[in-house]
Amino acid sequence: MPPWRTQPIGEVNEKIEGFFEVCRERGLRGSQGVILPLANLTHLMLRLDVVRAVQEGVFHLYAVEHVEEAMERLTGLPAGRPDGQGRFPPEPVNGKVGARLEELARIRARLERP
């Protein structure tokens, strides 16, 4: 697993409940939820209405240990793993990010030429 672990956050309950309020006011569709660091899972003490919404599947909590898990959850694509030279396949998220960074570097190099 990659070394980029998620770090615990402060006031996790308040942040989740605040976002839940926004979602509820706009209409819970069953697709909304929160990604939180796995380390915060033991600190959850959510209001009963939030707990019920999670139990009913209309609001979701996704506890992740690594940043790449969050990327996969947000994009619906695998993060991807590097090959022996540290390059990622083109289709996973990390491959797309790497390709875009290379493109931006080429654009910058072109703009910096006299």
Secondary structure as UniProt FT lines:
FT   HELIX           12..26
FT   STRAND          33..37
FT   HELIX           38..43
FT   HELIX           48..55
FT   TURN            56..57
FT   STRAND          60..64
FT   HELIX           67..75
FT   TURN            84..85
FT   HELIX           93..112
//
